[in-house]
Amino acid sequence: MKEQFKTRQQLADELGVSPKTLYRKLKVLQIEIPRGLIPPKLYAEILERICN
């Protein structure tokens, strides 16, 4: 099955936080997300860094 690009909202939902909280967490971790959809590889990296 092909991996799909996801939105910030989908990432926030998966983490159980609001998009604004997600933005704050990413800022603390110094992770920049390009505008638009999040590529699968970056999505996985973000999940790994936030969950650890």
Contacts in CASP RR format, 6 or more apart in sequence:
PFRMAT RR
TARGET T0000
AUTHOR 0000-0000-0000
METHOD contacts of the structure
MODEL  1
MKEQFKTRQQLADELGVSPKTLYRKLKVLQIEIPRGLIPPKLYAEILERI
CN
3 40 0 8 1.000
4 40 0 8 1.000
5 37 0 8 1.000
5 38 0 8 1.000
5 39 0 8 1.000
5 40 0 8 1.000
5 43 0 8 1.000
6 37 0 8 1.000
6 38 0 8 1.000
6 40 0 8 1.000
6 43 0 8 1.000
7 36 0 8 1.000
7 37 0 8 1.000
7 38 0 8 1.000
8 19 0 8 1.000
8 22 0 8 1.000
8 23 0 8 1.000
8 33 0 8 1.000
8 38 0 8 1.000
9 19 0 8 1.000
11 22 0 8 1.000
11 38 0 8 1.000
11 43 0 8 1.000
11 46 0 8 1.000
11 47 0 8 1.000
12 18 0 8 1.000
12 19 0 8 1.000
12 21 0 8 1.000
12 22 0 8 1.000
14 47 0 8 1.000
15 22 0 8 1.000
15 47 0 8 1.000
15 50 0 8 1.000
15 51 0 8 1.000
17 25 0 8 1.000
25 50 0 8 1.000
26 32 0 8 1.000
26 33 0 8 1.000
26 46 0 8 1.000
26 50 0 8 1.000
29 49 0 8 1.000
29 50 0 8 1.000
31 45 0 8 1.000
31 46 0 8 1.000
31 49 0 8 1.000
33 42 0 8 1.000
33 46 0 8 1.000
38 46 0 8 1.000
END
